[in-house]
Amino acid sequence: QREGVFHKRVSTMPACCSLKNVCEYETSKVVRIQSVYYGSIKWAIHSVVFLYVCIVLIADRRYQKRDAVISSVHTKVKGVAQTEQRIWDTAEYTIPMQGIDSFFVVTNIIMTENQIQGLCPEFPLRKAICSTDRSCTKGRMDPQSNGIQTGRCVKYNATVKTCEVAAWCPVEFIKSAPTPAILRSAENFTVLIKNNIHFAKFNYTTRNISPEFNISCTYNRISAPHCPIFRLGDILQAAGENFSEVAIQGGIVGIEINWDCNLDRWLHRCTPKYGFRRLNVPNI
């Protein structure tokens, strides 16, 4: 017979939730310290946060809604030029452009007088020089030629033969632009630019011509920054170019009209800023 003591292990689990826990209330304890150093740090942090909020909301206008502009442009060139042969007016030196919001002004020309449609020798280009009719193909048109070949090889001068073409005769024989440009006085021509814009989201419409518009003004970045009449020479100068040099071979200049409008009632501002830059690479 054995005697002994037996121990029974009993496990108990803590209650996950009780009525006492539900009725508990917690609060933070605030310790107020009288310190110039820590107080200065606190207000410096508050000031930085407040300043950042002001910059983001007010300076960058993050509180505003934005809308893309709907724009239309109309141009009108004015000026008269005189050369040795004739007087040039607007109808002669401006050519309607196929592009949108653009205008074209003639500054240099190669003149071939008394041309009529007919048959004549082609200018002695490399592909047009011939010795017999076999060198010419009837109906052939080269992008650099002046007309359509007839299939005949004819004399261009006493020493050179070229393929005969159906074209405006006599064909153009000068291939390099005159220097200086014939219409170099176009530097003083002016162009009126009318630009109408509309913000559909805000139902707001305006234009670059103010009610106080002075028709005799000329654009100047400092004295007349909102005048819509531009002198061609000033446009090239603002783009960093010399008009007399550009006028020989021609160039493409972009006129940028930047509308950055603030339609807030207390800070209303909606006027354009103009910029100019050359778009093409010179001598190409």
LINMO-V252223 format. One record per residue. N is the residue number from 1. RES is the residue in three letters. SS is DSSP state (2 for helix, 1 for strand, 0 for the rest). NEAR is the number of other ideal C-beta (glycine too) atoms within 10 Angstrom. D_LAST is the distance of its C-alpha to the last C-alpha in Angstrom with 2 decimals. Layout:
n=N res=RES ss=SS near=NEAR d_last=D_LAST
n=N res=RES ss=SS near=NEAR d_last=D_LAST
This chain:
n=1 res=GLN ss=0 near=2 d_last=120.76
n=2 res=ARG ss=0 near=3 d_last=117.77
n=3 res=GLU ss=0 near=4 d_last=116.99
n=4 res=GLY ss=0 near=4 d_last=113.70
n=5 res=VAL ss=0 near=4 d_last=111.32
n=6 res=PHE ss=0 near=4 d_last=108.45
n=7 res=HIS ss=0 near=4 d_last=105.31
n=8 res=LYS ss=0 near=4 d_last=103.06
n=9 res=ARG ss=0 near=4 d_last=99.42
n=10 res=VAL ss=0 near=4 d_last=98.14
n=11 res=SER ss=0 near=4 d_last=94.43
n=12 res=THR ss=0 near=5 d_last=93.44
n=13 res=MET ss=0 near=5 d_last=89.97
n=14 res=PRO ss=0 near=5 d_last=88.88
n=15 res=ALA ss=0 near=9 d_last=88.39
n=16 res=CYS ss=0 near=6 d_last=84.78
n=17 res=CYS ss=0 near=7 d_last=85.48
n=18 res=SER ss=0 near=10 d_last=88.49
n=19 res=LEU ss=2 near=7 d_last=89.49
n=20 res=LYS ss=2 near=8 d_last=89.49
n=21 res=ASN ss=2 near=9 d_last=85.83
n=22 res=VAL ss=2 near=7 d_last=84.80
n=23 res=CYS ss=0 near=7 d_last=86.45
n=24 res=GLU ss=0 near=7 d_last=84.78
n=25 res=TYR ss=0 near=4 d_last=82.47
n=26 res=GLU ss=0 near=4 d_last=80.06
n=27 res=THR ss=0 near=5 d_last=78.58
n=28 res=SER ss=0 near=5 d_last=76.55
n=29 res=LYS ss=0 near=4 d_last=78.27
n=30 res=VAL ss=0 near=5 d_last=76.58
n=31 res=VAL ss=0 near=5 d_last=77.23
n=32 res=ARG ss=0 near=5 d_last=76.44
n=33 res=ILE ss=0 near=7 d_last=75.87
n=34 res=GLN ss=0 near=6 d_last=76.09
n=35 res=SER ss=0 near=10 d_last=73.38
n=36 res=VAL ss=2 near=7 d_last=70.97
n=37 res=TYR ss=2 near=8 d_last=68.66
n=38 res=TYR ss=2 near=9 d_last=68.37
n=39 res=GLY ss=2 near=11 d_last=68.32
n=40 res=SER ss=2 near=10 d_last=65.38
n=41 res=ILE ss=2 near=11 d_last=63.44
n=42 res=LYS ss=2 near=11 d_last=64.18
n=43 res=TRP ss=2 near=9 d_last=62.99
n=44 res=ALA ss=2 near=10 d_last=59.89
n=45 res=ILE ss=2 near=10 d_last=58.92
n=46 res=HIS ss=2 near=10 d_last=59.70
n=47 res=SER ss=2 near=10 d_last=57.58
n=48 res=VAL ss=2 near=10 d_last=54.55
n=49 res=VAL ss=2 near=10 d_last=54.85
n=50 res=PHE ss=2 near=10 d_last=55.32
n=51 res=LEU ss=2 near=10 d_last=52.36
n=52 res=TYR ss=2 near=10 d_last=50.10
n=53 res=VAL ss=2 near=11 d_last=51.29
n=54 res=CYS ss=2 near=10 d_last=50.61
n=55 res=ILE ss=2 near=11 d_last=47.06
n=56 res=VAL ss=2 near=12 d_last=46.27
n=57 res=LEU ss=2 near=12 d_last=47.96
n=58 res=ILE ss=2 near=11 d_last=47.33
n=59 res=ALA ss=2 near=8 d_last=44.32
n=60 res=ASP ss=0 near=9 d_last=42.20
n=61 res=ARG ss=0 near=13 d_last=43.95
n=62 res=ARG ss=0 near=10 d_last=44.83
n=63 res=TYR ss=0 near=9 d_last=47.66
n=64 res=GLN ss=0 near=11 d_last=45.37
n=65 res=LYS ss=0 near=9 d_last=44.02
n=66 res=ARG ss=0 near=8 d_last=40.34
n=67 res=ASP ss=0 near=14 d_last=38.67
n=68 res=ALA ss=0 near=8 d_last=35.18
n=69 res=VAL ss=0 near=12 d_last=34.24
n=70 res=ILE ss=1 near=11 d_last=33.95
n=71 res=SER ss=1 near=13 d_last=31.65
n=72 res=SER ss=1 near=12 d_last=30.77
n=73 res=VAL ss=1 near=16 d_last=28.55
n=74 res=HIS ss=1 near=11 d_last=29.00
n=75 res=THR ss=1 near=17 d_last=27.09
n=76 res=LYS ss=1 near=13 d_last=28.25
n=77 res=VAL ss=1 near=17 d_last=26.42
n=78 res=LYS ss=1 near=12 d_last=28.66
n=79 res=GLY ss=0 near=20 d_last=28.43
n=80 res=VAL ss=0 near=13 d_last=29.17
n=81 res=ALA ss=1 near=20 d_last=27.27
n=82 res=GLN ss=1 near=10 d_last=28.83
n=83 res=THR ss=0 near=13 d_last=27.29
n=84 res=GLU ss=0 near=5 d_last=29.30
n=85 res=GLN ss=0 near=9 d_last=29.71
n=86 res=ARG ss=0 near=10 d_last=30.18
n=87 res=ILE ss=1 near=9 d_last=30.30
n=88 res=TRP ss=1 near=20 d_last=27.60
n=89 res=ASP ss=0 near=12 d_last=28.89
n=90 res=THR ss=2 near=13 d_last=27.66
n=91 res=ALA ss=2 near=7 d_last=28.14
n=92 res=GLU ss=2 near=14 d_last=25.83
n=93 res=TYR ss=2 near=19 d_last=22.79
n=94 res=THR ss=1 near=20 d_last=22.72
n=95 res=ILE ss=1 near=11 d_last=21.82
n=96 res=PRO ss=0 near=7 d_last=23.24
n=97 res=MET ss=0 near=11 d_last=20.74
n=98 res=GLN ss=0 near=7 d_last=21.39
n=99 res=GLY ss=0 near=7 d_last=20.41
n=100 res=ILE ss=0 near=7 d_last=23.11
n=101 res=ASP ss=0 near=14 d_last=23.62
n=102 res=SER ss=0 near=13 d_last=20.76
n=103 res=PHE ss=0 near=17 d_last=20.63
n=104 res=PHE ss=1 near=15 d_last=18.42
n=105 res=VAL ss=1 near=17 d_last=18.96
n=106 res=VAL ss=0 near=17 d_last=18.09
n=107 res=THR ss=0 near=25 d_last=17.23
n=108 res=ASN ss=0 near=18 d_last=16.50
n=109 res=ILE ss=0 near=15 d_last=17.84
n=110 res=ILE ss=0 near=12 d_last=18.53
n=111 res=MET ss=0 near=12 d_last=22.26
n=112 res=THR ss=0 near=14 d_last=24.33
n=113 res=GLU ss=0 near=6 d_last=27.92
n=114 res=ASN ss=0 near=6 d_last=30.83
n=115 res=GLN ss=0 near=14 d_last=29.13
n=116 res=ILE ss=1 near=8 d_last=31.48
n=117 res=GLN ss=1 near=10 d_last=31.33
n=118 res=GLY ss=1 near=12 d_last=32.81
n=119 res=LEU ss=1 near=13 d_last=32.48
n=120 res=CYS ss=1 near=22 d_last=30.72
n=121 res=PRO ss=1 near=23 d_last=29.00
n=122 res=GLU ss=0 near=25 d_last=25.38
n=123 res=PHE ss=0 near=20 d_last=22.90
n=124 res=PRO ss=0 near=16 d_last=23.23
n=125 res=LEU ss=0 near=14 d_last=20.37
n=126 res=ARG ss=0 near=7 d_last=21.18
n=127 res=LYS ss=0 near=14 d_last=22.54
n=128 res=ALA ss=0 near=26 d_last=24.37
n=129 res=ILE ss=1 near=16 d_last=26.44
n=130 res=CYS ss=0 near=22 d_last=29.97
n=131 res=SER ss=0 near=8 d_last=33.52
n=132 res=THR ss=0 near=9 d_last=35.63
n=133 res=ASP ss=2 near=15 d_last=35.53
n=134 res=ARG ss=2 near=9 d_last=35.24
n=135 res=SER ss=2 near=16 d_last=31.63
n=136 res=CYS ss=0 near=21 d_last=30.80
n=137 res=THR ss=0 near=12 d_last=31.17
n=138 res=LYS ss=0 near=12 d_last=32.53
n=139 res=GLY ss=0 near=9 d_last=30.53
n=140 res=ARG ss=0 near=15 d_last=27.38
n=141 res=MET ss=0 near=14 d_last=24.07
n=142 res=ASP ss=0 near=16 d_last=20.78
n=143 res=PRO ss=0 near=4 d_last=17.59
n=144 res=GLN ss=0 near=12 d_last=16.38
n=145 res=SER ss=0 near=19 d_last=19.87
n=146 res=ASN ss=0 near=21 d_last=21.45
n=147 res=GLY ss=0 near=20 d_last=24.50
n=148 res=ILE ss=1 near=15 d_last=26.97
n=149 res=GLN ss=1 near=25 d_last=28.76
n=150 res=THR ss=1 near=20 d_last=32.51
n=151 res=GLY ss=1 near=14 d_last=33.44
n=152 res=ARG ss=1 near=16 d_last=34.45
n=153 res=CYS ss=1 near=21 d_last=33.27
n=154 res=VAL ss=1 near=17 d_last=33.71
n=155 res=LYS ss=1 near=11 d_last=33.26
n=156 res=TYR ss=0 near=21 d_last=30.08
n=157 res=ASN ss=0 near=9 d_last=31.74
n=158 res=ALA ss=0 near=5 d_last=34.60
n=159 res=THR ss=0 near=7 d_last=32.90
n=160 res=VAL ss=0 near=12 d_last=30.27
n=161 res=LYS ss=1 near=20 d_last=30.86
n=162 res=THR ss=1 near=25 d_last=28.40
n=163 res=CYS ss=1 near=29 d_last=28.99
n=164 res=GLU ss=1 near=26 d_last=30.34
n=165 res=VAL ss=1 near=27 d_last=28.53
n=166 res=ALA ss=1 near=16 d_last=29.74
n=167 res=ALA ss=1 near=22 d_last=27.30
n=168 res=TRP ss=1 near=15 d_last=27.17
n=169 res=CYS ss=1 near=18 d_last=28.63
n=170 res=PRO ss=0 near=16 d_last=27.93
n=171 res=VAL ss=0 near=19 d_last=24.40
n=172 res=GLU ss=0 near=13 d_last=21.44
n=173 res=PHE ss=0 near=11 d_last=21.34
n=174 res=ILE ss=0 near=10 d_last=18.78
n=175 res=LYS ss=0 near=9 d_last=15.22
n=176 res=SER ss=0 near=8 d_last=13.69
n=177 res=ALA ss=0 near=16 d_last=13.74
n=178 res=PRO ss=0 near=13 d_last=16.93
n=179 res=THR ss=0 near=13 d_last=17.18
n=180 res=PRO ss=0 near=12 d_last=18.52
n=181 res=ALA ss=0 near=22 d_last=17.55
n=182 res=ILE ss=0 near=22 d_last=20.52
n=183 res=LEU ss=0 near=21 d_last=20.97
n=184 res=ARG ss=2 near=19 d_last=20.43
n=185 res=SER ss=2 near=17 d_last=23.78
n=186 res=ALA ss=2 near=21 d_last=22.23
n=187 res=GLU ss=2 near=22 d_last=22.07
n=188 res=ASN ss=2 near=14 d_last=25.72
n=189 res=PHE ss=0 near=21 d_last=25.42
n=190 res=THR ss=1 near=17 d_last=26.67
n=191 res=VAL ss=1 near=20 d_last=26.20
n=192 res=LEU ss=1 near=15 d_last=29.12
n=193 res=ILE ss=1 near=20 d_last=28.34
n=194 res=LYS ss=1 near=13 d_last=31.31
n=195 res=ASN ss=1 near=20 d_last=31.28
n=196 res=ASN ss=1 near=14 d_last=34.35
n=197 res=ILE ss=1 near=19 d_last=35.05
n=198 res=HIS ss=1 near=15 d_last=37.92
n=199 res=PHE ss=1 near=19 d_last=39.41
n=200 res=ALA ss=0 near=11 d_last=41.44
n=201 res=LYS ss=0 near=9 d_last=43.48
n=202 res=PHE ss=0 near=12 d_last=44.80
n=203 res=ASN ss=0 near=7 d_last=44.83
n=204 res=TYR ss=1 near=14 d_last=43.02
n=205 res=THR ss=1 near=11 d_last=40.81
n=206 res=THR ss=1 near=16 d_last=39.25
n=207 res=ARG ss=1 near=15 d_last=36.40
n=208 res=ASN ss=0 near=19 d_last=34.45
n=209 res=ILE ss=0 near=17 d_last=36.56
n=210 res=SER ss=0 near=12 d_last=39.91
n=211 res=PRO ss=0 near=4 d_last=43.16
n=212 res=GLU ss=0 near=6 d_last=43.15
n=213 res=PHE ss=0 near=13 d_last=39.74
n=214 res=ASN ss=0 near=10 d_last=39.63
n=215 res=ILE ss=0 near=8 d_last=37.68
n=216 res=SER ss=0 near=6 d_last=37.18
n=217 res=CYS ss=0 near=13 d_last=35.45
n=218 res=THR ss=0 near=13 d_last=31.85
n=219 res=TYR ss=0 near=20 d_last=30.22
n=220 res=ASN ss=1 near=13 d_last=30.66
n=221 res=ARG ss=0 near=12 d_last=30.36
n=222 res=ILE ss=0 near=5 d_last=33.79
n=223 res=SER ss=0 near=9 d_last=35.86
n=224 res=ALA ss=1 near=13 d_last=34.68
n=225 res=PRO ss=0 near=12 d_last=32.87
n=226 res=HIS ss=0 near=15 d_last=34.03
n=227 res=CYS ss=0 near=20 d_last=33.28
n=228 res=PRO ss=0 near=21 d_last=31.07
n=229 res=ILE ss=1 near=19 d_last=29.93
n=230 res=PHE ss=1 near=22 d_last=26.66
n=231 res=ARG ss=1 near=18 d_last=25.48
n=232 res=LEU ss=2 near=21 d_last=21.75
n=233 res=GLY ss=2 near=20 d_last=21.65
n=234 res=ASP ss=2 near=18 d_last=23.41
n=235 res=ILE ss=2 near=20 d_last=21.01
n=236 res=LEU ss=2 near=21 d_last=18.05
n=237 res=GLN ss=2 near=14 d_last=20.49
n=238 res=ALA ss=2 near=18 d_last=21.66
n=239 res=ALA ss=0 near=18 d_last=18.16
n=240 res=GLY ss=0 near=9 d_last=18.00
n=241 res=GLU ss=0 near=18 d_last=15.73
n=242 res=ASN ss=0 near=11 d_last=16.81
n=243 res=PHE ss=2 near=21 d_last=17.04
n=244 res=SER ss=2 near=15 d_last=17.25
n=245 res=GLU ss=2 near=14 d_last=13.95
n=246 res=VAL ss=2 near=22 d_last=12.06
n=247 res=ALA ss=2 near=26 d_last=14.11
n=248 res=ILE ss=2 near=17 d_last=12.78
n=249 res=GLN ss=2 near=16 d_last=9.37
n=250 res=GLY ss=0 near=14 d_last=10.36
n=251 res=GLY ss=0 near=18 d_last=9.79
n=252 res=ILE ss=0 near=11 d_last=11.62
n=253 res=VAL ss=1 near=16 d_last=14.63
n=254 res=GLY ss=1 near=13 d_last=17.27
n=255 res=ILE ss=1 near=20 d_last=20.90
n=256 res=GLU ss=1 near=10 d_last=23.18
n=257 res=ILE ss=1 near=17 d_last=26.87
n=258 res=ASN ss=1 near=8 d_last=29.04
n=259 res=TRP ss=1 near=15 d_last=32.64
n=260 res=ASP ss=0 near=9 d_last=34.95
n=261 res=CYS ss=0 near=17 d_last=38.33
n=262 res=ASN ss=1 near=11 d_last=41.81
n=263 res=LEU ss=0 near=14 d_last=44.31
n=264 res=ASP ss=0 near=11 d_last=47.43
n=265 res=ARG ss=0 near=5 d_last=50.00
n=266 res=TRP ss=0 near=5 d_last=50.78
n=267 res=LEU ss=0 near=9 d_last=47.17
n=268 res=HIS ss=0 near=9 d_last=45.35
n=269 res=ARG ss=1 near=9 d_last=41.80
n=270 res=CYS ss=0 near=13 d_last=38.96
n=271 res=THR ss=0 near=12 d_last=36.38
n=272 res=PRO ss=1 near=19 d_last=32.56
n=273 res=LYS ss=1 near=12 d_last=30.24
n=274 res=TYR ss=1 near=20 d_last=26.81
n=275 res=GLY ss=1 near=12 d_last=23.68
n=276 res=PHE ss=1 near=18 d_last=20.20
n=277 res=ARG ss=1 near=12 d_last=16.88
n=278 res=ARG ss=1 near=15 d_last=13.17
n=279 res=LEU ss=0 near=9 d_last=11.82
n=280 res=ASN ss=0 near=13 d_last=8.03
n=281 res=VAL ss=0 near=8 d_last=6.01
n=282 res=PRO ss=0 near=10 d_last=5.57
n=283 res=ASN ss=0 near=5 d_last=3.80
n=284 res=ILE ss=0 near=5 d_last=0.00
